[in-house]
């Protein structure tokens, strides 16, 4: 009897195990699988979209694609924590598919936008570059304060950095640096422009002085020297006609009148050569000593001294010369006019004592200079 019971138990157990196995097999076969391919496709599409600049030029679409991808990964993790036959990856699948489609859309839009943006930036770079190149030569020669030169240098550096960013497809950075570059350059430009606008109020006087010098040369059939500080040129006229011209270098603080000794300014006015010097009478190879200060210089000095605008220990100064030792490519003298030794030899041979020397700020008006240099 017992054997019979054991047999029945064994049979029922086998039947139960068989049924359980069949149910388990059915559950395994019919259980949901994670959307691995869709998730991988979405990940790759996001990578390609970012490479195309979607995170800069199609921000909304790209952000939505990222959100959908993050949601897909959230649902994937949540479902994996469940027992296998209770898993449902449909939400994960939908979000992965949405992420893929939005990433593809973001890439397409980014490419379209970046093409137009690149053209825009190319024009912007050319514009800032042109702005810099049109006035940098004049700007560099102006005696401006150190902080203005720092702004100018910063603007140039930012322009170079913007070009590097553009070449490396970092267009947003390029645009930001271009804006900053222009701000620094324009600030420097405005200071330089204000300085020159104030300086060129003297232009009618310079014109008159230069005309008188040339006319004197013609009437007296003699030599006359005209120095143009702005163009850094010396002109020798004979009988009213230009006979010789050469490049010159001036004092470091060359804009405006010379006021006192040590101000590094080259004077402006009508002078005369009072002495021709050979070495060792001058340390600058050869020199033509001018009669600075003249009567106008003395009146100006006395007025400023009375107003307290000149330090008490500063004299009016003297020993302003046209001398050799030039050709250094910068304004370096204490107020004199420097020529290369070769040019000094020629000028020294052509002129003598009593030759008039007229020093002006510019022979061209500011508007004429602006046409060529944007200043």
C-alpha positions in Angstrom: 0.0 0.0 0.0 2.8 2.3 0.9 4.6 1.5 -2.4 1.5 2.5 -4.3 1.3 5.8 -2.5 5.0 6.6 -3.2 4.4 5.8 -6.9 1.5 8.2 -7.0 3.5 10.9 -5.3 6.4 10.4 -7.7 4.1 10.5 -10.7 2.4 13.7 -9.5 5.7 15.3 -8.8 7.0 14.5 -12.3 3.8 15.9 -13.7 4.1 19.1 -11.6 7.8 19.5 -12.6 7.0 19.0 -16.2 4.2 21.6 -16.0 6.4 24.0 -14.1 9.2 23.5 -16.7 6.7 24.1 -19.5 5.4 27.3 -17.9 8.9 28.5 -17.1 9.9 27.9 -20.7 6.9 29.8 -22.0 7.6 32.7 -19.6 11.2 32.8 -20.7 10.4 32.6 -24.4 7.6 35.2 -24.1 9.5 37.6 -21.7 10.4 41.0 -23.0 13.9 41.7 -24.3 15.8 45.0 -23.7 16.0 47.1 -26.9 19.8 46.9 -27.1 20.0 47.9 -30.8 17.7 50.9 -30.4 19.7 52.1 -27.4 23.0 51.7 -29.3 21.6 53.5 -32.3 20.4 56.4 -30.1 23.8 56.7 -28.4 25.6 56.8 -31.8 23.2 59.4 -33.2 23.8 61.6 -30.1 27.5 61.3 -30.7 27.2 62.3 -34.3 24.8 65.2 -33.5 27.3 66.6 -31.0 30.1 66.3 -33.5 28.0 68.3 -35.9 27.6 71.1 -33.3 24.0 70.3 -32.4 24.8 71.2 -28.7 25.5 74.8 -30.0 23.3 75.3 -33.1 20.3 73.0 -32.4 20.2 73.2 -28.6 16.5 72.4 -28.0 16.4 69.4 -30.3 19.7 68.1 -29.0 18.6 68.6 -25.3 15.4 66.7 -26.0 17.3 63.9 -27.6 19.5 63.6 -24.5 16.5 63.7 -22.2 14.9 60.8 -24.1 18.1 58.8 -24.0 18.4 59.3 -20.2 14.8 58.2 -19.8 15.5 55.1 -21.9 18.4 54.2 -19.6 16.3 54.9 -16.5 13.6 52.5 -17.7 16.2 49.9 -18.7 17.7 49.9 -15.3 14.3 49.8 -13.6 13.1 46.9 -15.7 16.3 44.9 -15.2 15.7 45.0 -11.5 12.4 43.1 -11.8 12.0 39.4 -12.1 12.4 38.5 -15.8 8.8 37.6 -16.6 7.5 40.9 -15.2 9.8 43.0 -17.3 8.3 45.5 -19.8 10.8 47.4 -21.9 8.2 49.2 -24.0 8.9 52.6 -22.3 12.6 52.1 -22.7 12.1 51.2 -26.4 9.9 54.3 -27.1 12.4 56.7 -25.4 15.4 55.2 -27.2 13.6 55.5 -30.6 12.6 59.1 -29.7 16.1 59.9 -28.8 17.4 58.5 -32.0 15.0 60.5 -34.2 15.6 63.8 -32.3 19.3 63.3 -32.5 19.1 62.8 -36.3 16.9 65.9 -36.5 19.3 67.9 -34.3 22.3 66.9 -36.5 20.5 68.0 -39.7 19.4 71.4 -38.2 22.9 72.0 -36.8 24.6 71.4 -40.1 22.2 73.8 -41.8 22.6 76.5 -39.1 26.4 76.1 -38.9 26.8 76.6 -42.6 25.1 79.9 -42.4 26.8 80.8 -39.2 30.2 80.0 -40.7 29.6 82.4 -43.6 28.5 85.0 -41.1 31.6 84.5 -39.0 33.9 84.6 -42.1 32.5 88.0 -42.9 32.8 89.1 -39.3 36.5 88.0 -39.1 37.3 89.9 -42.3 35.5 93.0 -40.9 37.5 93.0 -37.6 40.7 92.1 -39.4 40.2 95.0 -41.8 39.4 97.4 -38.9 42.6 96.4 -37.2 44.8 96.6 -40.3 43.5 100.0 -41.4 44.6 101.8 -38.3 47.3 99.7 -36.6 50.3 101.3 -38.3 49.2 104.8 -37.2 48.0 103.6 -33.8 51.4 102.0 -33.0 53.2 105.3 -33.6 50.9 107.4 -31.4 52.2 108.3 -27.9 49.3 106.8 -25.9 49.0 105.7 -22.3 50.0 102.1 -21.4 46.5 100.9 -20.7 45.4 101.9 -24.2 48.2 99.9 -25.7 47.2 97.0 -23.5 43.6 97.2 -24.9 45.0 97.2 -28.4 47.2 94.2 -27.8 44.4 92.3 -26.1 42.2 93.0 -29.1 44.8 91.7 -31.5 45.3 88.5 -29.3 41.5 87.9 -29.2 41.3 88.2 -33.0 44.0 85.6 -33.4 42.2 83.3 -30.9 38.9 83.7 -32.8 40.6 82.6 -36.0 42.0 79.6 -34.3 38.6 78.7 -32.8 37.0 79.1 -36.3 39.6 76.8 -37.9 38.8 74.2 -35.2 35.0 74.5 -35.8 34.4 76.1 -32.3 32.1 78.7 -33.8 30.4 79.9 -30.6 33.8 80.6 -29.0 34.9 82.3 -32.2 31.9 84.6 -32.2 32.4 85.5 -28.5 36.1 86.2 -29.0 35.4 88.3 -32.1 33.0 90.5 -30.1 35.5 91.0 -27.3 38.3 91.7 -29.8 36.2 94.4 -31.5 35.4 95.9 -28.1 39.1 96.2 -27.1 40.2 97.5 -30.5 37.3 100.0 -30.8 38.1 101.3 -27.3 41.7 101.9 -28.4 40.5 103.4 -31.7 38.2 105.9 -30.0 40.9 107.2 -27.7 43.3 107.5 -30.6 40.6 109.3 -32.7 39.9 111.7 -29.9 43.6 112.5 -29.5 44.0 113.2 -33.2 40.8 115.3 -33.4 42.1 117.5 -30.7 45.6 117.6 -32.2 44.4 118.5 -35.8 42.6 121.6 -34.6 46.0 123.2 -35.3 46.0 122.1 -39.0 45.1 125.5 -40.5 48.2 126.9 -38.6 50.4 124.1 -39.9 49.2 124.7 -43.4 50.0 128.4 -43.2 53.5 127.8 -41.8 54.3 125.2 -44.5 53.0 127.5 -47.3 55.1 130.4 -46.0 58.2 128.3 -45.8 57.8 127.1 -49.4 56.9 130.6 -50.6 60.0 132.0 -48.9 62.2 129.5 -50.6 60.7 130.5 -54.0 60.9 134.3 -53.4 64.4 134.2 -52.0 65.7 131.4 -54.4 67.0 129.5 -51.4 66.6 126.4 -49.3 63.8 125.7 -46.8 63.2 122.6 -44.7 59.7 121.4 -43.8 59.3 118.6 -41.2 56.0 116.6 -41.2 55.8 114.9 -37.9 52.7 112.8 -38.6 54.1 111.3 -41.8 57.6 111.1 -40.3 59.1 112.9 -43.3 61.6 115.8 -43.9 61.3 117.8 -47.1 63.9 120.1 -48.5 62.7 122.8 -50.9 64.9 124.9 -53.2 63.4 127.8 -55.1 59.9 126.6 -54.1 60.4 123.1 -55.5 60.9 119.9 -53.7 64.5 118.9 -54.0 64.9 116.1 -51.4 62.9 114.1 -48.9 63.7 111.5 -46.3 62.3 109.4 -43.4 62.7 110.7 -39.9 62.3 109.7 -36.3 61.1 112.0 -33.5 60.8 112.3 -29.7 58.8 109.6 -27.9 56.1 112.1 -27.0 56.0 113.7 -30.4 52.4 114.9 -30.6 51.9 118.6 -29.8 54.3 121.4 -28.8 57.5 120.9 -26.8 56.8 122.6 -23.4 59.8 121.9 -21.1 63.1 120.0 -20.9 62.7 116.3 -20.6 59.1 116.0 -21.9 60.4 114.0 -24.9 58.4 116.2 -27.3 59.6 117.4 -30.7 58.7 121.1 -31.0 56.4 122.6 -33.6 57.0 126.1 -35.1 59.3 128.1 -37.3 63.0 127.8 -36.6 66.4 128.4 -38.1 69.6 126.4 -38.3 72.1 128.3 -36.1 75.0 125.8 -36.2 76.3 122.9 -38.3 78.0 120.3 -36.1 80.4 117.6 -37.0 81.7 114.8 -34.7 82.8 115.2 -31.9 80.7 118.4 -31.5 77.7 116.1 -31.5 77.3 112.5 -30.4 74.9 111.8 -33.2 77.3 111.7 -36.2 76.4 115.2 -37.6 73.8 117.7 -36.5 72.0 120.9 -37.4 71.3 122.9 -34.3 68.0 124.8 -34.3 67.2 128.1 -32.5 64.7 126.4 -30.0 63.3 127.9 -28.0 62.0 130.7 -30.2 59.9 133.7 -28.9 56.6 131.8 -29.3 58.0 128.8 -27.3 59.1 131.2 -24.5 55.7 132.8 -24.3 53.9 129.4 -24.1 56.4 128.2 -21.4 55.8 131.3 -19.3 52.0 131.1 -19.4 52.0 127.4 -18.5 54.6 128.0 -15.7 52.4 130.7 -14.3 49.4 128.4 -14.3 51.4 125.7 -12.5 51.1 123.3 -15.4 54.9 122.9 -15.5 56.9 121.4 -12.6 58.9 124.0 -10.7 62.2 122.4 -11.4 61.7 122.2 -15.2 63.4 124.6 -17.6 62.2 125.3 -21.2 65.1 123.2 -22.5 67.4 123.7 -25.6 69.7 121.8 -28.0 67.0 120.7 -30.4 68.8 119.4 -33.5 68.3 117.6 -36.8 70.9 114.9 -36.4 72.1 111.5 -37.5 71.8 108.2 -35.7 68.3 107.5 -37.1 67.0 104.5 -38.9 65.9 102.7 -35.7 62.3 102.3 -36.8 60.9 104.0 -33.7 60.5 107.4 -32.1 63.3 107.5 -29.6 64.9 110.9 -29.4 64.5 113.4 -26.5 62.8 115.8 -28.9 65.2 116.1 -31.9 64.6 115.0 -35.5 66.7 112.0 -36.4 67.9 110.9 -39.8 69.9 107.9 -40.9 73.6 108.8 -41.2 73.4 108.4 -45.0 70.5 110.9 -45.3 72.2 113.2 -42.8 75.3 113.3 -45.0 73.2 114.5 -48.0 71.2 117.0 -46.0 74.3 118.4 -44.3 75.8 119.0 -47.7 72.8 120.8 -49.1 71.9 123.3 -46.3 73.8 125.9 -44.3 73.3 128.1 -41.3 70.3 130.5 -41.5 68.3 127.8 -43.4 64.7 128.1 -42.2 63.2 124.9 -40.6 59.4 124.7 -40.3 58.1 121.8 -38.1 54.4 121.0 -38.4 52.1 118.3 -37.1 50.9 117.2 -40.5 50.8 118.4 -44.1 47.7 116.4 -44.7 44.3 117.0 -43.1 42.8 114.5 -40.8 40.1 113.8 -43.3 42.7 112.9 -45.9 44.4 110.6 -43.5 41.0 109.0 -42.6 40.4 108.0 -46.2 43.5 105.8 -46.1 43.6 104.8 -42.5 40.1 104.9 -41.1 41.2 107.3 -38.3 
